[in-house]
């Protein structure tokens, strides 16, 4: 019953990029753009930006946040 940016967790890689409209996007950029709030941020292009270059100094905070998602609460 999980959907959205976290994927579907069905074990089927073909439906991991399901948009809010129920479409399955073939690429990461189109999938992410489907969840973008209009005007909140620019649309992603075909290439995936490197977040470490865009936000220098944030690696430690990002790793701590990801540790929560990888922890027992989400297993």
mmCIF file of the N, C-alpha and C atoms, coordinates in Angstrom:
data_MODEL
# 
_entry.id   MODEL 
# 
loop_
_atom_site.group_PDB 
_atom_site.id 
_atom_site.type_symbol 
_atom_site.label_atom_id 
_atom_site.label_alt_id 
_atom_site.label_comp_id 
_atom_site.label_asym_id 
_atom_site.label_entity_id 
_atom_site.label_seq_id 
_atom_site.pdbx_PDB_ins_code 
_atom_site.Cartn_x 
_atom_site.Cartn_y 
_atom_site.Cartn_z 
_atom_site.occupancy 
_atom_site.B_iso_or_equiv 
_atom_site.pdbx_formal_charge 
_atom_site.auth_seq_id 
_atom_site.auth_comp_id 
_atom_site.auth_asym_id 
_atom_site.auth_atom_id 
_atom_site.pdbx_PDB_model_num 
ATOM 1   N N  . UNK A 1 1  ? 0.811  -1.201 0.000   1.00 0.00 ? 1  UNK A N  1 
ATOM 2   C CA . UNK A 1 1  ? 0.000  0.000  0.000   1.00 0.00 ? 1  UNK A CA 1 
ATOM 3   C C  . UNK A 1 1  ? 0.853  1.263  0.000   1.00 0.00 ? 1  UNK A C  1 
ATOM 4   N N  . UNK A 1 2  ? 2.160  1.124  -0.152  1.00 0.00 ? 2  UNK A N  1 
ATOM 5   C CA . UNK A 1 2  ? 3.052  2.278  -0.190  1.00 0.00 ? 2  UNK A CA 1 
ATOM 6   C C  . UNK A 1 2  ? 3.113  2.792  -1.619  1.00 0.00 ? 2  UNK A C  1 
ATOM 7   N N  . UNK A 1 3  ? 3.006  4.125  -1.770  1.00 0.00 ? 3  UNK A N  1 
ATOM 8   C CA . UNK A 1 3  ? 3.109  4.745  -3.085  1.00 0.00 ? 3  UNK A CA 1 
ATOM 9   C C  . UNK A 1 3  ? 3.818  6.074  -2.934  1.00 0.00 ? 3  UNK A C  1 
ATOM 10  N N  . UNK A 1 4  ? 4.258  6.626  -4.030  1.00 0.00 ? 4  UNK A N  1 
ATOM 11  C CA . UNK A 1 4  ? 4.851  7.950  -4.011  1.00 0.00 ? 4  UNK A CA 1 
ATOM 12  C C  . UNK A 1 4  ? 6.341  7.905  -4.258  1.00 0.00 ? 4  UNK A C  1 
ATOM 13  N N  . UNK A 1 5  ? 7.032  8.917  -3.751  1.00 0.00 ? 5  UNK A N  1 
ATOM 14  C CA . UNK A 1 5  ? 8.470  9.021  -3.997  1.00 0.00 ? 5  UNK A CA 1 
ATOM 15  C C  . UNK A 1 5  ? 9.252  7.879  -3.377  1.00 0.00 ? 5  UNK A C  1 
ATOM 16  N N  . UNK A 1 6  ? 8.683  7.166  -2.415  1.00 0.00 ? 6  UNK A N  1 
ATOM 17  C CA . UNK A 1 6  ? 9.383  6.029  -1.805  1.00 0.00 ? 6  UNK A CA 1 
ATOM 18  C C  . UNK A 1 6  ? 9.219  4.753  -2.623  1.00 0.00 ? 6  UNK A C  1 
ATOM 19  N N  . UNK A 1 7  ? 8.420  4.762  -3.668  1.00 0.00 ? 7  UNK A N  1 
ATOM 20  C CA . UNK A 1 7  ? 8.213  3.574  -4.483  1.00 0.00 ? 7  UNK A CA 1 
ATOM 21  C C  . UNK A 1 7  ? 6.999  2.789  -4.025  1.00 0.00 ? 7  UNK A C  1 
ATOM 22  N N  . UNK A 1 8  ? 6.835  1.598  -4.573  1.00 0.00 ? 8  UNK A N  1 
ATOM 23  C CA . UNK A 1 8  ? 5.671  0.771  -4.265  1.00 0.00 ? 8  UNK A CA 1 
ATOM 24  C C  . UNK A 1 8  ? 5.992  -0.444 -3.400  1.00 0.00 ? 8  UNK A C  1 
ATOM 25  N N  . UNK A 1 9  ? 7.243  -0.858 -3.369  1.00 0.00 ? 9  UNK A N  1 
ATOM 26  C CA . UNK A 1 9  ? 7.693  -2.018 -2.587  1.00 0.00 ? 9  UNK A CA 1 
ATOM 27  C C  . UNK A 1 9  ? 6.921  -3.290 -2.925  1.00 0.00 ? 9  UNK A C  1 
ATOM 28  N N  . UNK A 1 10 ? 6.601  -3.454 -4.210  1.00 0.00 ? 10 UNK A N  1 
ATOM 29  C CA . UNK A 1 10 ? 5.936  -4.679 -4.637  1.00 0.00 ? 10 UNK A CA 1 
ATOM 30  C C  . UNK A 1 10 ? 6.934  -5.741 -5.066  1.00 0.00 ? 10 UNK A C  1 
ATOM 31  N N  . UNK A 1 11 ? 8.202  -5.354 -5.181  1.00 0.00 ? 11 UNK A N  1 
ATOM 32  C CA . UNK A 1 11 ? 9.211  -6.282 -5.675  1.00 0.00 ? 11 UNK A CA 1 
ATOM 33  C C  . UNK A 1 11 ? 9.312  -6.259 -7.184  1.00 0.00 ? 11 UNK A C  1 
ATOM 34  N N  . UNK A 1 12 ? 8.431  -5.500 -7.837  1.00 0.00 ? 12 UNK A N  1 
ATOM 35  C CA . UNK A 1 12 ? 8.436  -5.382 -9.292  1.00 0.00 ? 12 UNK A CA 1 
ATOM 36  C C  . UNK A 1 12 ? 9.030  -4.028 -9.664  1.00 0.00 ? 12 UNK A C  1 
ATOM 37  N N  . UNK A 1 13 ? 10.241 -4.027 -10.215 1.00 0.00 ? 13 UNK A N  1 
ATOM 38  C CA . UNK A 1 13 ? 10.923 -2.780 -10.553 1.00 0.00 ? 13 UNK A CA 1 
ATOM 39  C C  . UNK A 1 13 ? 10.188 -1.981 -11.624 1.00 0.00 ? 13 UNK A C  1 
ATOM 40  N N  . UNK A 1 14 ? 9.310  -2.624 -12.379 1.00 0.00 ? 14 UNK A N  1 
ATOM 41  C CA . UNK A 1 14 ? 8.612  -1.923 -13.461 1.00 0.00 ? 14 UNK A CA 1 
ATOM 42  C C  . UNK A 1 14 ? 7.584  -0.923 -12.957 1.00 0.00 ? 14 UNK A C  1 
ATOM 43  N N  . UNK A 1 15 ? 7.139  -1.033 -11.699 1.00 0.00 ? 15 UNK A N  1 
ATOM 44  C CA . UNK A 1 15 ? 6.121  -0.088 -11.223 1.00 0.00 ? 15 UNK A CA 1 
ATOM 45  C C  . UNK A 1 15 ? 6.626  0.855  -10.134 1.00 0.00 ? 15 UNK A C  1 
ATOM 46  N N  . UNK A 1 16 ? 7.941  0.909  -9.930  1.00 0.00 ? 16 UNK A N  1 
ATOM 47  C CA . UNK A 1 16 ? 8.495  1.767  -8.881  1.00 0.00 ? 16 UNK A CA 1 
ATOM 48  C C  . UNK A 1 16 ? 8.294  3.246  -9.165  1.00 0.00 ? 16 UNK A C  1 
ATOM 49  N N  . UNK A 1 17 ? 8.248  3.647  -10.411 1.00 0.00 ? 17 UNK A N  1 
ATOM 50  C CA . UNK A 1 17 ? 8.097  5.065  -10.758 1.00 0.00 ? 17 UNK A CA 1 
ATOM 51  C C  . UNK A 1 17 ? 6.648  5.392  -11.110 1.00 0.00 ? 17 UNK A C  1 
ATOM 52  N N  . UNK A 1 18 ? 5.704  4.975  -10.283 1.00 0.00 ? 18 UNK A N  1 
ATOM 53  C CA . UNK A 1 18 ? 4.289  5.259  -10.507 1.00 0.00 ? 18 UNK A CA 1 
ATOM 54  C C  . UNK A 1 18 ? 3.969  6.667  -10.017 1.00 0.00 ? 18 UNK A C  1 
ATOM 55  N N  . UNK A 1 19 ? 3.398  7.486  -10.897 1.00 0.00 ? 19 UNK A N  1 
ATOM 56  C CA . UNK A 1 19 ? 3.087  8.880  -10.586 1.00 0.00 ? 19 UNK A CA 1 
ATOM 57  C C  . UNK A 1 19 ? 1.773  8.974  -9.808  1.00 0.00 ? 19 UNK A C  1 
ATOM 58  N N  . UNK A 1 20 ? 1.445  10.155 -9.275  1.00 0.00 ? 20 UNK A N  1 
ATOM 59  C CA . UNK A 1 20 ? 0.165  10.315 -8.576  1.00 0.00 ? 20 UNK A CA 1 
ATOM 60  C C  . UNK A 1 20 ? -1.036 10.021 -9.478  1.00 0.00 ? 20 UNK A C  1 
ATOM 61  N N  . UNK A 1 21 ? -0.865 10.182 -10.787 1.00 0.00 ? 21 UNK A N  1 
ATOM 62  C CA . UNK A 1 21 ? -1.953 9.900  -11.724 1.00 0.00 ? 21 UNK A CA 1 
ATOM 63  C C  . UNK A 1 21 ? -2.059 8.423  -12.080 1.00 0.00 ? 21 UNK A C  1 
ATOM 64  N N  . UNK A 1 22 ? -1.105 7.609  -11.602 1.00 0.00 ? 22 UNK A N  1 
ATOM 65  C CA . UNK A 1 22 ? -1.125 6.177  -11.879 1.00 0.00 ? 22 UNK A CA 1 
ATOM 66  C C  . UNK A 1 22 ? -0.301 5.771  -13.080 1.00 0.00 ? 22 UNK A C  1 
ATOM 67  N N  . UNK A 1 23 ? 0.345  6.735  -13.743 1.00 0.00 ? 23 UNK A N  1 
ATOM 68  C CA . UNK A 1 23 ? 1.213  6.414  -14.867 1.00 0.00 ? 23 UNK A CA 1 
ATOM 69  C C  . UNK A 1 23 ? 2.547  5.892  -14.346 1.00 0.00 ? 23 UNK A C  1 
ATOM 70  N N  . UNK A 1 24 ? 3.213  5.068  -15.128 1.00 0.00 ? 24 UNK A N  1 
ATOM 71  C CA . UNK A 1 24 ? 4.545  4.583  -14.767 1.00 0.00 ? 24 UNK A CA 1 
ATOM 72  C C  . UNK A 1 24 ? 5.543  5.264  -15.687 1.00 0.00 ? 24 UNK A C  1 
ATOM 73  N N  . UNK A 1 25 ? 6.418  6.075  -15.091 1.00 0.00 ? 25 UNK A N  1 
ATOM 74  C CA . UNK A 1 25 ? 7.424  6.810  -15.857 1.00 0.00 ? 25 UNK A CA 1 
ATOM 75  C C  . UNK A 1 25 ? 8.668  5.942  -16.043 1.00 0.00 ? 25 UNK A C  1 
ATOM 76  N N  . UNK A 1 26 ? 9.305  6.035  -17.215 1.00 0.00 ? 26 UNK A N  1 
ATOM 77  C CA . UNK A 1 26 ? 10.500 5.229  -17.455 1.00 0.00 ? 26 UNK A CA 1 
ATOM 78  C C  . UNK A 1 26 ? 11.773 5.812  -16.843 1.00 0.00 ? 26 UNK A C  1 
ATOM 79  N N  . UNK A 1 27 ? 11.769 7.100  -16.504 1.00 0.00 ? 27 UNK A N  1 
ATOM 80  C CA . UNK A 1 27 ? 12.986 7.733  -16.004 1.00 0.00 ? 27 UNK A CA 1 
ATOM 81  C C  . UNK A 1 27 ? 12.769 8.487  -14.709 1.00 0.00 ? 27 UNK A C  1 
ATOM 82  N N  . UNK A 1 28 ? 13.864 8.730  -14.012 1.00 0.00 ? 28 UNK A N  1 
ATOM 83  C CA . UNK A 1 28 ? 13.832 9.393  -12.711 1.00 0.00 ? 28 UNK A CA 1 
ATOM 84  C C  . UNK A 1 28 ? 13.338 10.832 -12.817 1.00 0.00 ? 28 UNK A C  1 
ATOM 85  N N  . UNK A 1 29 ? 13.826 11.585 -13.814 1.00 0.00 ? 29 UNK A N  1 
ATOM 86  C CA . UNK A 1 29 ? 13.467 13.000 -13.920 1.00 0.00 ? 29 UNK A CA 1 
ATOM 87  C C  . UNK A 1 29 ? 11.961 13.177 -14.133 1.00 0.00 ? 29 UNK A C  1 
ATOM 88  N N  . UNK A 1 30 ? 11.386 12.433 -15.048 1.00 0.00 ? 30 UNK A N  1 
ATOM 89  C CA . UNK A 1 30 ? 9.943  12.549 -15.304 1.00 0.00 ? 30 UNK A CA 1 
ATOM 90  C C  . UNK A 1 30 ? 9.140  12.136 -14.073 1.00 0.00 ? 30 UNK A C  1 
ATOM 91  N N  . UNK A 1 31 ? 9.600  11.111 -13.376 1.00 0.00 ? 31 UNK A N  1 
ATOM 92  C CA . UNK A 1 31 ? 8.931  10.662 -12.153 1.00 0.00 ? 31 UNK A CA 1 
ATOM 93  C C  . UNK A 1 31 ? 8.964  11.748 -11.085 1.00 0.00 ? 31 UNK A C  1 
ATOM 94  N N  . UNK A 1 32 ? 10.144 12.328 -10.843 1.00 0.00 ? 32 UNK A N  1 
ATOM 95  C CA . UNK A 1 32 ? 10.275 13.375 -9.837  1.00 0.00 ? 32 UNK A CA 1 
ATOM 96  C C  . UNK A 1 32 ? 9.459  14.603 -10.208 1.00 0.00 ? 32 UNK A C  1 
ATOM 97  N N  . UNK A 1 33 ? 9.450  14.971 -11.487 1.00 0.00 ? 33 UNK A N  1 
ATOM 98  C CA . UNK A 1 33 ? 8.681  16.127 -11.926 1.00 0.00 ? 33 UNK A CA 1 
ATOM 99  C C  . UNK A 1 33 ? 7.182  15.932 -11.725 1.00 0.00 ? 33 UNK A C  1 
ATOM 100 N N  . UNK A 1 34 ? 6.713  14.698 -11.730 1.00 0.00 ? 34 UNK A N  1 
ATOM 101 C CA . UNK A 1 34 ? 5.289  14.428 -11.509 1.00 0.00 ? 34 UNK A CA 1 
ATOM 102 C C  . UNK A 1 34 ? 4.869  14.794 -10.088 1.00 0.00 ? 34 UNK A C  1 
ATOM 103 N N  . UNK A 1 35 ? 5.807  14.802 -9.147  1.00 0.00 ? 35 UNK A N  1 
ATOM 104 C CA . UNK A 1 35 ? 5.507  15.138 -7.758  1.00 0.00 ? 35 UNK A CA 1 
ATOM 105 C C  . UNK A 1 35 ? 5.847  16.591 -7.423  1.00 0.00 ? 35 UNK A C  1 
ATOM 106 N N  . UNK A 1 36 ? 6.380  17.329 -8.379  1.00 0.00 ? 36 UNK A N  1 
ATOM 107 C CA . UNK A 1 36 ? 6.816  18.705 -8.160  1.00 0.00 ? 36 UNK A CA 1 
ATOM 108 C C  . UNK A 1 36 ? 5.606  19.618 -8.006  1.00 0.00 ? 36 UNK A C  1 
ATOM 109 N N  . UNK A 1 37 ? 5.636  20.449 -6.979  1.00 0.00 ? 37 UNK A N  1 
ATOM 110 C CA . UNK A 1 37 ? 4.595  21.459 -6.794  1.00 0.00 ? 37 UNK A CA 1 
ATOM 111 C C  . UNK A 1 37 ? 4.844  22.570 -7.801  1.00 0.00 ? 37 UNK A C  1 
ATOM 112 N N  . UNK A 1 38 ? 3.826  22.962 -8.539  1.00 0.00 ? 38 UNK A N  1 
ATOM 113 C CA . UNK A 1 38 ? 3.973  23.975 -9.579  1.00 0.00 ? 38 UNK A CA 1 
ATOM 114 C C  . UNK A 1 38 ? 4.582  25.252 -9.014  1.00 0.00 ? 38 UNK A C  1 
ATOM 115 N N  . UNK A 1 39 ? 5.659  25.687 -9.620  1.00 0.00 ? 39 UNK A N  1 
ATOM 116 C CA . UNK A 1 39 ? 6.302  26.924 -9.224  1.00 0.00 ? 39 UNK A CA 1 
ATOM 117 C C  . UNK A 1 39 ? 7.212  26.818 -8.009  1.00 0.00 ? 39 UNK A C  1 
ATOM 118 N N  . UNK A 1 40 ? 7.210  25.697 -7.312  1.00 0.00 ? 40 UNK A N  1 
ATOM 119 C CA . UNK A 1 40 ? 8.008  25.560 -6.095  1.00 0.00 ? 40 UNK A CA 1 
ATOM 120 C C  . UNK A 1 40 ? 9.493  25.414 -6.403  1.00 0.00 ? 40 UNK A C  1 
ATOM 121 N N  . UNK A 1 41 ? 9.814  24.755 -7.496  1.00 0.00 ? 41 UNK A N  1 
ATOM 122 C CA . UNK A 1 41 ? 11.204 24.551 -7.874  1.00 0.00 ? 41 UNK A CA 1 
ATOM 123 C C  . UNK A 1 41 ? 11.246 24.249 -9.364  1.00 0.00 ? 41 UNK A C  1 
ATOM 124 N N  . UNK A 1 42 ? 12.391 24.430 -9.998  1.00 0.00 ? 42 UNK A N  1 
ATOM 125 C CA . UNK A 1 42 ? 12.472 24.155 -11.439 1.00 0.00 ? 42 UNK A CA 1 
ATOM 126 C C  . UNK A 1 42 ? 12.359 22.658 -11.728 1.00 0.00 ? 42 UNK A C  1 
ATOM 127 N N  . UNK A 1 43 ? 11.824 22.346 -12.888 1.00 0.00 ? 43 UNK A N  1 
ATOM 128 C CA . UNK A 1 43 ? 11.705 20.947 -13.305 1.00 0.00 ? 43 UNK A CA 1 
ATOM 129 C C  . UNK A 1 43 ? 13.090 20.367 -13.545 1.00 0.00 ? 43 UNK A C  1 
ATOM 130 N N  . UNK A 1 44 ? 13.233 19.091 -13.262 1.00 0.00 ? 44 UNK A N  1 
ATOM 131 C CA . UNK A 1 44 ? 14.498 18.398 -13.526 1.00 0.00 ? 44 UNK A CA 1 
ATOM 132 C C  . UNK A 1 44 ? 14.644 18.148 -15.011 1.00 0.00 ? 44 UNK A C  1 
ATOM 133 N N  . UNK A 1 45 ? 15.860 18.245 -15.495 1.00 0.00 ? 45 UNK A N  1 
ATOM 134 C CA . UNK A 1 45 ? 16.165 17.912 -16.876 1.00 0.00 ? 45 UNK A CA 1 
ATOM 135 C C  . UNK A 1 45 ? 16.434 16.423 -16.984 1.00 0.00 ? 45 UNK A C  1 
ATOM 136 N N  . UNK A 1 46 ? 16.925 15.979 -18.130 1.00 0.00 ? 46 UNK A N  1 
ATOM 137 C CA . UNK A 1 46 ? 17.163 14.538 -18.296 1.00 0.00 ? 46 UNK A CA 1 
ATOM 138 C C  . UNK A 1 46 ? 18.291 13.997 -17.421 1.00 0.00 ? 46 UNK A C  1 
ATOM 139 N N  . UNK A 1 47 ? 19.246 14.847 -17.040 1.00 0.00 ? 47 UNK A N  1 
ATOM 140 C CA . UNK A 1 47 ? 20.329 14.393 -16.180 1.00 0.00 ? 47 UNK A CA 1 
ATOM 141 C C  . UNK A 1 47 ? 19.973 14.591 -14.714 1.00 0.00 ? 47 UNK A C  1 
ATOM 142 N N  . UNK A 1 48 ? 20.501 13.765 -13.859 1.00 0.00 ? 48 UNK A N  1 
ATOM 143 C CA . UNK A 1 48 ? 20.238 13.870 -12.422 1.00 0.00 ? 48 UNK A CA 1 
ATOM 144 C C  . UNK A 1 48 ? 21.344 14.699 -11.791 1.00 0.00 ? 48 UNK A C  1 
ATOM 145 N N  . UNK A 1 49 ? 20.992 15.831 -11.137 1.00 0.00 ? 49 UNK A N  1 
ATOM 146 C CA . UNK A 1 49 ? 22.035 16.654 -10.519 1.00 0.00 ? 49 UNK A CA 1 
ATOM 147 C C  . UNK A 1 49 ? 22.655 15.955 -9.310  1.00 0.00 ? 49 UNK A C  1 
ATOM 148 N N  . UNK A 1 50 ? 23.906 16.251 -9.052  1.00 0.00 ? 50 UNK A N  1 
ATOM 149 C CA . UNK A 1 50 ? 24.592 15.691 -7.897  1.00 0.00 ? 50 UNK A CA 1 
ATOM 150 C C  . UNK A 1 50 ? 24.263 16.548 -6.681  1.00 0.00 ? 50 UNK A C  1 
ATOM 151 N N  . UNK A 1 51 ? 23.522 16.026 -5.707  1.00 0.00 ? 51 UNK A N  1 
ATOM 152 C CA . UNK A 1 51 ? 23.118 16.828 -4.556  1.00 0.00 ? 51 UNK A CA 1 
ATOM 153 C C  . UNK A 1 51 ? 24.296 17.293 -3.708  1.00 0.00 ? 51 UNK A C  1 
ATOM 154 N N  . UNK A 1 52 ? 25.384 16.562 -3.706  1.00 0.00 ? 52 UNK A N  1 
ATOM 155 C CA . UNK A 1 52 ? 26.545 16.968 -2.913  1.00 0.00 ? 52 UNK A CA 1 
ATOM 156 C C  . UNK A 1 52 ? 27.197 18.220 -3.488  1.00 0.00 ? 52 UNK A C  1 
ATOM 157 N N  . UNK A 1 53 ? 27.134 18.395 -4.798  1.00 0.00 ? 53 UNK A N  1 
ATOM 158 C CA . UNK A 1 53 ? 27.689 19.598 -5.410  1.00 0.00 ? 53 UNK A CA 1 
ATOM 159 C C  . UNK A 1 53 ? 26.750 20.787 -5.233  1.00 0.00 ? 53 UNK A C  1 
ATOM 160 N N  . UNK A 1 54 ? 25.461 20.544 -5.250  1.00 0.00 ? 54 UNK A N  1 
ATOM 161 C CA . UNK A 1 54 ? 24.485 21.618 -5.119  1.00 0.00 ? 54 UNK A CA 1 
ATOM 162 C C  . UNK A 1 54 ? 24.363 22.149 -3.705  1.00 0.00 ? 54 UNK A C  1 
ATOM 163 N N  . UNK A 1 55 ? 24.683 21.325 -2.725  1.00 0.00 ? 55 UNK A N  1 
ATOM 164 C CA . UNK A 1 55 ? 24.552 21.707 -1.321  1.00 0.00 ? 55 UNK A CA 1 
ATOM 165 C C  . UNK A 1 55 ? 25.796 21.297 -0.543  1.00 0.00 ? 55 UNK A C  1 
ATOM 166 N N  . UNK A 1 56 ? 26.901 21.974 -0.779  1.00 0.00 ? 56 UNK A N  1 
ATOM 167 C CA . UNK A 1 56 ? 28.136 21.586 -0.086  1.00 0.00 ? 56 UNK A CA 1 
ATOM 168 C C  . UNK A 1 56 ? 27.990 21.743 1.423   1.00 0.00 ? 56 UNK A C  1 
ATOM 169 N N  . UNK A 1 57 ? 28.576 20.810 2.161   1.00 0.00 ? 57 UNK A N  1 
ATOM 170 C CA . UNK A 1 57 ? 28.512 20.873 3.619   1.00 0.00 ? 57 UNK A CA 1 
ATOM 171 C C  . UNK A 1 57 ? 27.296 20.205 4.218   1.00 0.00 ? 57 UNK A C  1 
ATOM 172 N N  . UNK A 1 58 ? 26.405 19.688 3.393   1.00 0.00 ? 58 UNK A N  1 
ATOM 173 C CA . UNK A 1 58 ? 25.179 19.072 3.910   1.00 0.00 ? 58 UNK A CA 1 
ATOM 174 C C  . UNK A 1 58 ? 25.246 17.558 3.977   1.00 0.00 ? 58 UNK A C  1 
ATOM 175 N N  . UNK A 1 59 ? 26.377 16.976 3.600   1.00 0.00 ? 59 UNK A N  1 
ATOM 176 C CA . UNK A 1 59 ? 26.484 15.512 3.553   1.00 0.00 ? 59 UNK A CA 1 
ATOM 177 C C  . UNK A 1 59 ? 26.170 14.869 4.899   1.00 0.00 ? 59 UNK A C  1 
ATOM 178 N N  . UNK A 1 60 ? 26.724 15.407 5.987   1.00 0.00 ? 60 UNK A N  1 
ATOM 179 C CA . UNK A 1 60 ? 26.517 14.815 7.313   1.00 0.00 ? 60 UNK A CA 1 
ATOM 180 C C  . UNK A 1 60 ? 25.034 14.833 7.699   1.00 0.00 ? 60 UNK A C  1 
ATOM 181 N N  . UNK A 1 61 ? 24.372 15.952 7.439   1.00 0.00 ? 61 UNK A N  1 
ATOM 182 C CA . UNK A 1 61 ? 22.945 16.057 7.763   1.00 0.00 ? 61 UNK A CA 1 
ATOM 183 C C  . UNK A 1 61 ? 22.127 15.090 6.904   1.00 0.00 ? 61 UNK A C  1 
ATOM 184 N N  . UNK A 1 62 ? 22.489 14.967 5.630   1.00 0.00 ? 62 UNK A N  1 
ATOM 185 C CA . UNK A 1 62 ? 21.780 14.053 4.736   1.00 0.00 ? 62 UNK A CA 1 
ATOM 186 C C  . UNK A 1 62 ? 21.979 12.604 5.171   1.00 0.00 ? 62 UNK A C  1 
ATOM 187 N N  . UNK A 1 63 ? 23.193 12.249 5.550   1.00 0.00 ? 63 UNK A N  1 
ATOM 188 C CA . UNK A 1 63 ? 23.449 10.878 5.995   1.00 0.00 ? 63 UNK A CA 1 
ATOM 189 C C  . UNK A 1 63 ? 22.683 10.562 7.274   1.00 0.00 ? 63 UNK A C  1 
ATOM 190 N N  . UNK A 1 64 ? 22.568 11.525 8.182   1.00 0.00 ? 64 UNK A N  1 
ATOM 191 C CA . UNK A 1 64 ? 21.799 11.311 9.413   1.00 0.00 ? 64 UNK A CA 1 
ATOM 192 C C  . UNK A 1 64 ? 20.317 11.131 9.098   1.00 0.00 ? 64 UNK A C  1 
ATOM 193 N N  . UNK A 1 65 ? 19.806 11.919 8.156   1.00 0.00 ? 65 UNK A N  1 
ATOM 194 C CA . UNK A 1 65 ? 18.396 11.794 7.772   1.00 0.00 ? 65 UNK A CA 1 
ATOM 195 C C  . UNK A 1 65 ? 18.131 10.461 7.085   1.00 0.00 ? 65 UNK A C  1 
ATOM 196 N N  . UNK A 1 66 ? 19.044 10.041 6.231   1.00 0.00 ? 66 UNK A N  1 
ATOM 197 C CA . UNK A 1 66 ? 18.874 8.758  5.542   1.00 0.00 ? 66 UNK A CA 1 
ATOM 198 C C  . UNK A 1 66 ? 18.969 7.591  6.525   1.00 0.00 ? 66 UNK A C  1 
ATOM 199 N N  . UNK A 1 67 ? 19.764 7.752  7.571   1.00 0.00 ? 67 UNK A N  1 
ATOM 200 C CA . UNK A 1 67 ? 19.881 6.685  8.571   1.00 0.00 ? 67 UNK A CA 1 
ATOM 201 C C  . UNK A 1 67 ? 18.535 6.409  9.230   1.00 0.00 ? 67 UNK A C  1 
ATOM 202 N N  . UNK A 1 68 ? 17.737 7.452  9.403   1.00 0.00 ? 68 UNK A N  1 
ATOM 203 C CA . UNK A 1 68 ? 16.391 7.269  9.960   1.00 0.00 ? 68 UNK A CA 1 
ATOM 204 C C  . UNK A 1 68 ? 15.546 6.431  9.008   1.00 0.00 ? 68 UNK A C  1 
ATOM 205 N N  . UNK A 1 69 ? 15.613 6.737  7.700   1.00 0.00 ? 69 UNK A N  1 
ATOM 206 C CA . UNK A 1 69 ? 14.825 5.993  6.720   1.00 0.00 ? 69 UNK A CA 1 
ATOM 207 C C  . UNK A 1 69 ? 15.287 4.544  6.584   1.00 0.00 ? 69 UNK A C  1 
ATOM 208 N N  . UNK A 1 70 ? 16.562 4.311  6.834   1.00 0.00 ? 70 UNK A N  1 
ATOM 209 C CA . UNK A 1 70 ? 17.101 2.957  6.729   1.00 0.00 ? 70 UNK A CA 1 
ATOM 210 C C  . UNK A 1 70 ? 16.990 2.201  8.054   1.00 0.00 ? 70 UNK A C  1 
ATOM 211 N N  . UNK A 1 71 ? 16.506 2.851  9.097   1.00 0.00 ? 71 UNK A N  1 
ATOM 212 C CA . UNK A 1 71 ? 16.422 2.268  10.425  1.00 0.00 ? 71 UNK A CA 1 
ATOM 213 C C  . UNK A 1 71 ? 15.228 1.350  10.613  1.00 0.00 ? 71 UNK A C  1 
ATOM 214 N N  . UNK A 1 72 ? 15.046 0.848  11.823  1.00 0.00 ? 72 UNK A N  1 
ATOM 215 C CA . UNK A 1 72 ? 14.008 -0.130 12.111  1.00 0.00 ? 72 UNK A CA 1 
ATOM 216 C C  . UNK A 1 72 ? 12.580 0.373  11.901  1.00 0.00 ? 72 UNK A C  1 
ATOM 217 N N  . UNK A 1 73 ? 12.355 1.674  12.003  1.00 0.00 ? 73 UNK A N  1 
ATOM 218 C CA . UNK A 1 73 ? 10.991 2.185  11.810  1.00 0.00 ? 73 UNK A CA 1 
ATOM 219 C C  . UNK A 1 73 ? 10.456 1.929  10.403  1.00 0.00 ? 73 UNK A C  1 
ATOM 220 N N  . UNK A 1 74 ? 11.340 1.817  9.415   1.00 0.00 ? 74 UNK A N  1 
ATOM 221 C CA . UNK A 1 74 ? 10.917 1.625  8.038   1.00 0.00 ? 74 UNK A CA 1 
ATOM 222 C C  . UNK A 1 74 ? 11.260 0.251  7.487   1.00 0.00 ? 74 UNK A C  1 
ATOM 223 N N  . UNK A 1 75 ? 11.611 -0.690 8.347   1.00 0.00 ? 75 UNK A N  1 
ATOM 224 C CA . UNK A 1 75 ? 11.943 -2.026 7.866   1.00 0.00 ? 75 UNK A CA 1 
ATOM 225 C C  . UNK A 1 75 ? 10.710 -2.865 7.732   1.00 0.00 ? 75 UNK A C  1 
# 
